[in-house]
Amino acid sequence: MITTRLIGGLGNQMFQYATGRRLADHLQTDLLLDISGYANRCEGDPPRQYDLGCFPVRAELHGASPSPGASRGRPAPIQLRRVLAKVGFGGRNIIKEKGIAFDQRVLTAPDGTYLSGYWQNERYFLGIRSRLLEDFSLTARLDPTNEAMGELIHKVTSVSLHVRRGDYVTNSATNKFHGTMSLAYYARAVEIVASKVERPHFFVFSDDPAWCQENLRLDHPTSYVTQNTSEFAYMDMWLMAQCQHHIVANSSFSWWGAWLNPSKEKIVVAPKQWFSKPGTGTPEITPAEWLTI
């Protein structure tokens, strides 16, 4: 069995699942998702929970409440040592992410490994892309508003544009590490896409749609996607993936919105500087075929 620790929001959980899933498939063994950390977050941390319940992922959960109200996998308190004991750990075969650079150890780890990290690099799981497109497919039925938005996306030359704010703005530590993308970045990204495709129609996704409507000025047809609350953020990601082209923020959420688009003709514009913290670097977070500015 391979165990992977889930931390962060939906996009981060998808990276962690994908990496664990690839290793488990390679070893022909089971995958266990350790979600116990969501019950033990520190005061001041963004409210997070297990979010992969919206997808038909192939894994068992450890740390989830068995109560009827926990259909989305809300975790119950549990200590990490109990997770390790359950899967036979004695302090061995634990791979902790050392940094954001690709770690070859992950691809050659043996059965019984526990993975703890973000693993934001498609090299960890590119070999099972077709299976991940199935694992991250939408299972919920579309409501009329999202269905109509999806139909519009398919009728036009659609370009998703994601603006990540939230705790990137409100949490000083998060802001210092991640930062937010400037209006100049979006203006340049829109210019690049518009120079490559005819009659682009931009679909703006954000956790702060009011800010976007007030500050973004695009000289092209624009639709602001505002109908989905944070509980249904996966609907936004699904709509992003339906678009033909993408402008992503320094966010794992929009990274996946672009990556899940299977088209080989897609244009993806991404930030060259993914983290604002000096010296952090951005090795290989963005796939080679994406344009970075």
Steps between C-alpha positions, in 0.01 A plus 500: 500500500607856421385774738498865405431787736243753381545866590372826355202557274362319199786571259767392748306185587487413130880524473541280806247246382644488147852434629386231742274346237781473247730328750224265616410409141864438415535266798154347443398572855231699684500872577405642839431872543594635843258787564547513876686830478181690425387438855821638648557826315645795690301807595511756221542240224249520212203269558568184301344159467522190284377612158563205269157354576374684192707264281493121450849460647636150558616506860407425858476774763656500842389760753148549363198513726260208445200716585224548237579871479851433378423415138772744388755335726516733800783366717486386859795563736774241466873505566749438219669224695174303492489530121857380472433213739198389298700465180801342670737792529779501750648831396624359170402560136376850571579748222469862605521763231831686531404790276316581181758335272414162345596209727594181317453296820123521458499307171711216639353475851401151619162370609421619852619857440340801669514821292492839671523803276333706229657330193415784259663355192332300224809280464377311804182386325511585127525130418144439622342812347214312334407330827515830688262660251255228603577532871442877485187485286182669617245269660250756633208600283526850358247754622333717231732798553822299462351303213420825316849633570651178364294529184621857445861392557463242225343746255777762504879514490514470876791604718496443875663774708555429868566762768610357835452730797347373826771419756763605246381850591362473854768280661830688532717187511325349198525829314872523570562150364258489206409857412229584248521550127491861386252659262798548267547123491139444396513780242810345340354148515177615333704676232697181429192281471315754286795509261480125448126429477210670326213655696596376848230502766642518852340322794620647829518271803595627844445465873446878492274562198397848620863613490538360150189672369621829641865479396536282190454689176503269199439624145340169408173322579515403867286284728548500877433161657344581836242231567713249693578542869816353651312177576451451128838627384549176308227622264718801419794269432286285272385807307862617470596166350225537240662818366723480193782714643611618842660780697596365841594667825780380731245255632474122498125541442534664159804280423266203508228686312745533211665157536166316489430643155612210277540709184846501343414832335439691822692814584585539868658815639647469850715712734874458458545593868267262684601602852572854614735396781859578389713196425209257480517449125244322285669189357271299272170599660372604159509240219755572228238572233334779702598861435643683802523875547 
